[in-house]
């Protein structure tokens, strides 16, 4: 669910999806620009029924329809994943990181790091500033480890439904 540009992972119970809703999701994962008429033809519903289902899927937070860009093509030359270890409560650190405009992904993990954060920056100078002056200075941040991206080998969103 998105609030103020921050995507939150829902803690609500799983929404039960029927085969038609799953098919609609999978069609949109393959091409988010498909027309409702095209989807309707594929799943055997009217265009209005597809529009209603898509609206419900969006409103419930089951899916989002967004444009995914290549950061290099739009002026962002540096991406990195940052592993963060936290002393104490992880929640306020996660909330503070989620509010940073350079941060596009925050996940609480079990393992070597408490949080993993992906940042997208214009250059190394901006990455250094975000890391040194904004992330490492957050109350509770004990340590960080930065993994600078050299090449994006794979990124996809069409994992289907179950």
N, C-alpha and C positions, 0 to 999 in steps of 0.2 A: 504494500500500500504506500502511496506517495503522499507526503505532507511537507509543504514548504520545500519541495525539491529533494526531500530525503525519503528514500525507499526503506520501509521497515518490513522485516519479515514477520508475517502474521503469526500470532500464537493461538489463533482461533482453530477450532477443530477443522479437519479436512472437509472441504466441500465435496459432496458426491456429484460426480459428473456422469451424465449418460453418454452413450456412444456418439450421439450427434454432437454434443458439446465438445467432446474430445476431438472429433473429426474437424470441427470448426477451428479449434485451437491449433491443430496440426497443419491445417491449410494456411492459417495466418503465420505460423512459424516459418513455413516455406516461403511465403510472400505476404508481408504485412500490408501490401497495397492492393490486394485482391478486392474486387468489388463484391458487395453483398449479393448481387445477382449471380456472379460466378460461384460463390460459395454455396448459395441456395441450390444451384443446379447440381453441384457435387454431393450435397448432403440430402437432397430431396425435400427441402422445405421452401416456403415462400421467402421472398426477399425481406418482407416485413418481419417474419419469424426469426430470420437470421440476425437482422438488425437488433431485435429485442434480446436475443441470446447474447450477442456480442456486448451489448450494453450491460446486461446483468453480469457477465464475466469481468468486465472492466470495473464496474461498481463494487463487486465483491472482492476485488484484489486478486482474483485468480490469474489474471494476465494484464499486461500493459502492451500498448502499441507505441513504439518509439522509433526514431531514426537513429541508427548506430553509425557513427562516423569513424573514419580512420584518423586518429589523433595527429599523425604526421601530415596528413593532407590539409588539416585545418589549423596548423601553426603550433602544435604541441610536440616538441622534440624530445621530451624526456618522460618516460613512464617508469614507475617502480612499484614493487610490492614491499611493504614495510611490516616486519614482524615486531610486535610490541609485547613486552612483558610488563605487567601491572602489579603494583603492591596494593592490596586492598580490593575494594569494590571495582569491578570492571565497568559497570554500567555508566557512570558519569564520564569515564574516558571515552567509551564508545559513542556516547551522545555528543561530546565535544568534537570528536573526529568527524562524525557524520555531518556536522554543521560547517565544516571547512569546504570551501568551493573547489579546492584542488583534489579533494578526496571523492572518488566515485564508487568506492566499494569498501564496506566495513563488515567484518564477520568475526564473531566470537568463536574461538576454537578450543579444542582440547589437544594438548601436545606441548611442544617447545614454546609456543607463543600463546598469549591470552587472546590477542587480536591480530588479525591480518588486515592491512589497509592498502588499497591501491591508490596511487596518486598519479595525476596527469598534470605535467608542468610544461611551461614554455621552453625551459632550458635547465641546465645544471644549477645555475645560480638560484633560480626559483626553487628547485628541489632542495637545495641546501638551506635556503631560508625557511621553507615550510618545516623541514626536519629539525633544524637547530632552534628556531625561535618560536615555533608553534606546537610541534608535536612533543619534542623532548621536554618542553617546559610545562606540560600539562601535569597537574597534581595527580600523583599516582603512577606516572610512567616511570618504571624502574630502568628499562633498557630497550633499545631498538636495534634491529638489524635490517639493513636495506638491501634489496635485490633489484638492481637496475636492469631494465629490459634491454636486451641487445637486439632481439628480433621477435616479432609476434608470429609464432608458427601456426597457431590455430586458435580461432575464436568462433564459436557458433552458438546458436540458440534454438536449434531445431531438434531437441532431445525427445520430442513427442510427449505422450501422456501415458499413464498407467491406470 
